[in-house]
Structures are given as structure tokens and as C-alpha cells.
Amino acid sequence: MCYLSSLTNTVLLIVIYRNDNLRHGCGILIIHYLIARTVSCTFVSVFNGILQQTALPPVYCKVQMYCQFFLRYAADWIESLVAVNRMMALSMPHHYRRMATEKVTNISALAMWVFSALWALPGSFDLGVQYVRNPYGTCVFDQRGNFGRMLFFIGFYLPLLIGAVCYGVIYVQLIWRKMAGTSITGGITRTLHQRRVRMANTMFAAFVWTVVCYLPLPVVAVAAPTSTFKYPLMPMWLSFVLFFGYMTTPIVFCAMNAEYRQGVIQMYTRSPFTQKVHPMDMTAFYRSRRSRSESQKKADTDLESCIGF
């Protein structure tokens, strides 16, 4: 399952790399998100194989579990950044491109990597979480006390809560605008608005699927912390569900978004990626551009390539 998860996430990363439209705006965060998942899956598959074949000292579990927690925290928090990014794009359409610049987006993603690396450290010193080996030879964690609950809440649950709030704001606002009869697009072009909504729908579907496959592991750890020792096979099955979610999330991307789907098809047919644009959209675009000043043409060019989604 880990190998398949690494494969599907790597394929989606290649699709994004080949399509310039998907490498900007929200796409920067999606790249970081997929990298965290791909490295996590690859790390687990390789090091679990080493653990099963070699009698390693107890400190190995501390190193392995630290890396796993670090990568999972990073994936969760970067996914919450994606939700915030989509909320900004649809709630503040005129200010989004000034606020969510490429530099700001990269810095925010890097901050989540650093935060996750630091937040996973206490368990390595048996503070709040203890990493041990169960009778089957696999490494498990034992959450302890209020400090351990705080670590898990901020590391696992808070980013999911932020994501849920952001997507709730997005859809409540879209429904309210439609019921009130106001402009659904918020003043931006309909083509760009539809693309932003399409990306929000894609990420929301991926978020829901992540919650379904991901929550069982931390819920069991908090609600029944000793169960992993009473039932040594439980961590294996919970990890199976987690990595099944990792493996199928790229499929959700392709099912919900034609750009990803088209990118996968064209990657396997070895054809260059071409962005489909409706002729009427381009006709209106070029007609309006003739009447604008030179200072506005750069913004139109950006709109034509749709990199500001």
C-alpha cells in the first residue's frame, strides 16, 4: 500500500510539473502537500522493511516515529493552508493575488515544515508521547497526559478544524450570494471564478476523504491509548486505512478536476499539455484588451494563462 501511495502521489506531482497553470497560486501548496505525503509513504515502506529484517536498538523507533509524525503534521497543516488559500480566493477575489503572492505562499509552506519538525520533537524525549516497539516488531506511540493530548490536538485536529471552517465559509458564502441574487463571481471574470470554485471543490473532496481515512488513527490514540498494546495488529490496520487514503487522494483530484485528469492522460500518451480555452472567452478577452491601457495588459496576460487561481 505504501508503494502504491508513493506511486500515485508521484504521478500527480509529475502532472503538476508538466502543466505550468497548475504550478502557481494554490498549486504551490499542493506541491508541498504531495511531497509530504510521498516522502511519508516512501519512508514508511523502506524503514518498515529494514525493521522487519534487522534487530535494531530501541532508539530506532524514536527516529522512525519522529519522521512519521513530522511528515504527517506537515501534510495536515499544509492542507489547512490550501483551505485558507481557497477561502481567500473566493471571499476576497480582488485582493487575493496581492495577498497570496508566490513568495508569501512559499514562505507560509516553509513555516509549516519548520513548525511540524519542531512540534514532533517532544515525543523523541518521551514528553507527552512515547515511541516503543510492540510484540510484532513495529513501532507504535503511546500518548500520555494532558501535554500529549495538546500535542495531538494541535498536530492532528486543529488543521482539520481550520480546513472545515474555511470550506464552510466558502460554501455558505456562495449559497448566500446565489440566494440574495448578488454577483456570484464577486466582481471577477466568470471564467476565473469558475476555475477557483472548481479547485475549491477538488480540495474539499480531497479534504473530506482525508478526514474519513485519517481520523481513525489519532482518535484511537486519544480515546484508547492502550489499545495498541492490547491489540498489536491494530496499528497496522489503522496505518493501512491511512495510506489507502494517501493512495486514493490523487484519484480524487483527477475525478474532480479536468486539468489533472487531462494531465494524467497526456502524460501516458506522451503528448504536451495544452490548456483548453473556450473560444468565446478568448474572443471577449482580446476584444476588451484592445481598449485597455498598457499598464493593464500584463494583468490580462496573467488572466489568459490563468495562473492566479
C-alpha positions in Angstrom: 0.0 0.0 0.0 2.9 2.4 0.8 4.5 1.8 -2.6 1.2 2.4 -4.4 0.7 5.6 -2.4 4.1 6.8 -3.4 3.4 6.0 -7.0 0.0 7.8 -7.3 1.3 10.9 -5.5 4.4 11.0 -7.6 2.3 10.7 -10.8 0.3 13.7 -9.7 3.5 15.7 -8.9 4.7 15.0 -12.4 1.4 16.2 -13.9 1.7 19.5 -11.9 5.3 19.9 -13.1 4.3 19.4 -16.7 1.4 21.9 -16.5 2.5 25.5 -15.9 -1.1 26.5 -15.0 -1.0 24.1 -12.0 2.3 25.2 -10.6 1.2 28.7 -9.5 -1.1 30.1 -6.8 -2.8 27.2 -4.9 -0.7 24.8 -6.9 2.4 25.7 -4.9 0.8 24.5 -1.7 -0.5 21.4 -3.4 3.1 20.5 -4.4 4.3 20.8 -0.8 1.3 18.8 0.3 2.0 16.0 -2.2 5.7 16.0 -1.4 5.0 15.5 2.3 2.7 12.5 1.6 5.1 11.0 -1.0 8.1 11.2 1.3 6.0 9.8 4.2 4.8 6.8 2.2 8.3 6.1 0.8 9.9 6.5 4.3 7.4 4.1 5.9 7.8 1.4 3.3 11.6 1.5 3.3 12.2 1.6 7.0 9.5 -0.9 8.0 11.2 -3.3 5.6 14.5 -2.6 7.4 12.9 -3.1 10.8 11.4 -6.5 9.9 14.8 -7.7 8.6 17.1 -6.3 11.3 17.3 -6.2 15.0 17.7 -2.5 15.6 18.2 -0.7 19.0 15.2 1.0 20.7 16.4 4.4 19.6 15.4 3.4 16.1 11.7 3.7 17.0 12.3 7.2 18.2 13.9 8.2 14.9 11.2 6.4 12.8 8.2 7.8 14.7 9.6 11.3 14.8 9.9 11.3 11.0 6.4 9.9 10.6 4.8 12.4 12.9 6.8 15.3 11.3 5.7 14.4 7.8 2.0 13.8 8.9 1.9 17.1 10.7 3.4 18.9 7.7 0.8 17.3 5.3 -2.1 18.2 7.6 -1.0 21.8 8.2 -0.2 22.4 4.5 -3.6 21.0 3.6 -5.2 23.6 6.0 -3.2 26.3 4.3 -4.8 25.1 1.0 -8.2 25.6 2.6 -7.3 29.1 3.8 -6.0 29.9 0.3 -9.2 28.8 -1.4 -11.3 30.8 1.1 -9.2 34.0 0.4 -9.5 33.4 -3.4 -13.3 33.2 -3.3 -14.0 35.6 -0.4 -11.6 38.3 -1.3 -11.2 37.9 -5.1 -9.8 41.4 -5.8 -7.2 41.2 -3.0 -6.2 37.6 -3.4 -3.5 38.0 -5.9 -1.8 40.8 -3.9 -2.0 38.9 -0.6 -1.2 35.3 -1.8 1.8 36.0 -3.9 4.2 33.3 -4.8 6.7 34.5 -2.2 4.1 34.6 0.6 2.8 31.2 -0.4 6.2 29.6 -0.4 7.1 31.2 3.0 3.9 30.0 4.6 4.5 26.5 3.3 8.1 26.6 4.6 6.8 27.8 8.0 4.5 24.8 8.2 7.5 22.5 7.5 9.5 24.1 10.3 6.6 24.1 12.8 5.9 20.4 12.1 9.6 19.5 12.6 9.6 21.3 16.0 6.2 20.0 17.1 7.2 16.4 16.6 10.3 16.7 18.8 8.7 16.2 22.3 7.9 12.6 21.5 11.6 11.9 20.9 12.3 12.8 24.5 9.2 10.9 25.9 7.4 14.2 26.5 3.6 13.6 26.1 4.2 10.8 23.7 6.3 7.7 24.0 7.6 5.7 21.0 8.0 2.0 21.6 8.1 -1.3 19.7 5.1 -3.7 20.0 5.4 -7.5 20.1 5.1 -7.7 16.3 8.3 -5.6 15.9 6.6 -2.4 14.6 7.0 1.0 16.2 3.9 2.5 17.9 3.2 5.5 20.0 1.6 5.9 23.5 0.0 9.3 24.1 0.4 10.4 27.8 -1.3 13.0 29.9 -2.6 16.5 29.1 0.6 17.5 27.3 0.2 14.6 25.0 -3.4 15.5 24.3 -2.3 19.0 23.5 0.3 17.8 21.1 -2.2 15.6 19.3 -4.9 18.3 19.2 -2.6 20.9 17.6 -0.8 18.5 15.4 -3.7 16.4 14.1 -7.1 18.0 14.9 -6.5 21.8 14.7 -5.6 21.8 11.0 -8.6 19.7 10.2 -10.8 22.1 12.2 -9.3 25.1 10.3 -10.0 23.3 7.0 -13.6 22.5 7.9 -14.2 26.2 8.9 -12.7 27.5 5.7 -14.7 25.3 3.4 -17.8 26.0 5.4 -17.2 29.8 4.9 -16.7 29.2 1.1 -19.9 27.3 0.5 -22.1 29.4 2.8 -20.9 32.5 1.0 -21.5 31.0 -2.4 -25.0 29.9 -1.4 -25.8 33.2 0.2 -24.8 35.2 -2.9 -26.9 32.9 -5.1 -30.0 33.2 -2.8 -29.5 37.0 -2.4 -29.3 37.5 -6.2 -25.9 39.3 -5.9 -23.0 38.6 -8.2 -21.7 35.1 -7.6 -18.3 35.9 -9.1 -17.6 38.7 -6.6 -16.7 41.1 -9.4 -14.0 39.0 -11.2 -14.5 37.3 -14.6 -16.8 34.3 -14.6 -14.1 32.1 -16.2 -11.6 32.8 -13.4 -14.3 32.5 -10.7 -15.4 29.1 -12.1 -11.8 27.9 -12.1 -11.4 28.9 -8.5 -14.6 27.2 -7.5 -13.6 24.1 -9.4 -10.3 24.0 -7.5 -12.1 24.6 -4.2 -14.4 21.7 -4.9 -11.4 19.5 -5.7 -9.6 20.3 -2.5 -12.8 20.0 -0.4 -13.4 16.4 -1.8 -9.8 15.6 -1.0 -10.2 17.1 2.5 -13.3 15.0 3.2 -11.6 11.8 2.0 -8.6 12.7 4.2 -10.8 13.1 7.2 -12.5 9.7 6.6 -9.3 7.8 6.2 -7.1 9.7 8.6 -9.1 10.3 11.7 -9.3 6.7 13.0 -5.6 6.7 13.8 -5.5 9.8 16.1 -8.9 9.1 17.5 -7.9 5.6 18.7 -4.6 7.1 20.1 -6.5 9.6 22.2 -9.7 7.7 23.1 -8.0 4.3 23.8 -4.2 4.9 24.1 -3.5 1.4 25.5 -5.4 -0.4 22.7 -2.2 -0.6 20.5 -0.6 -2.7 23.2 -3.7 -4.9 23.8 -4.2 -5.4 20.1 -0.8 -5.3 18.4 -2.3 -5.6 14.9 -4.5 -2.5 15.3 -1.7 0.0 14.4 -1.1 -2.0 11.2 -4.8 -1.8 10.2 -5.1 1.8 11.1 -2.0 2.6 9.1 -3.4 0.6 6.2 -6.5 2.8 6.2 -4.3 6.0 6.4 -2.1 5.0 3.4 -5.2 3.8 1.5 -6.4 7.4 1.8 -3.0 8.7 0.7 -3.1 6.4 -2.3 -6.6 7.3 -3.5 -6.4 11.1 -2.9 -4.7 11.7 -6.3 -7.6 9.7 -7.8 -10.0 12.2 -6.2 -8.0 15.1 -7.7 -8.4 13.5 -11.2 -12.1 12.7 -10.7 -13.0 16.2 -9.6 -10.8 18.3 -11.8 -10.4 18.0 -15.6 -7.0 19.7 -15.6 -5.5 16.9 -13.5 -7.3 14.3 -15.4 -6.2 15.6 -18.7 -2.6 15.9 -17.4 -2.5 12.2 -16.4 -3.9 11.1 -19.8 -1.4 13.3 -21.7 1.5 12.1 -19.6 0.8 8.5 -20.5 0.2 9.4 -24.2 3.4 11.4 -24.1 1.8 14.4 -25.6 2.4 18.0 -24.4 -0.1 19.6 -22.1 -2.4 22.0 -23.8 -4.9 24.1 -21.9 -8.4 24.1 -23.4 -10.0 27.6 -23.5 -13.5 28.3 -24.7 -13.4 30.4 -28.0 -16.0 32.9 -26.7 -13.8 33.5 -23.6 -10.8 34.3 -25.8 -12.8 36.5 -28.2 -14.1 38.6 -25.4 -10.7 38.7 -23.8 -8.9 40.0 -26.8 -11.7 42.5 -27.7 -11.6 44.0 -24.2 -7.8 44.1 -24.2 -7.6 46.4 -27.2 -9.4 49.1 -25.3 -7.3 49.0 -22.2 -4.1 50.8 -21.3 -0.6 49.3 -21.5 -0.4 49.1 -17.7 -3.4 46.7 -17.7 -2.1 44.3 -20.4 0.2 42.4 -18.0 -2.8 41.6 -15.8 -4.7 40.4 -18.8 -1.8 38.2 -19.8 -1.8 36.7 -16.4 -5.5 36.1 -16.7 -5.1 34.4 -20.0 -2.7 31.9 -18.6 -5.0 31.5 -15.5 -2.0 31.3 -13.2 -3.7 33.4 -10.5 -6.2 30.8 -9.3 
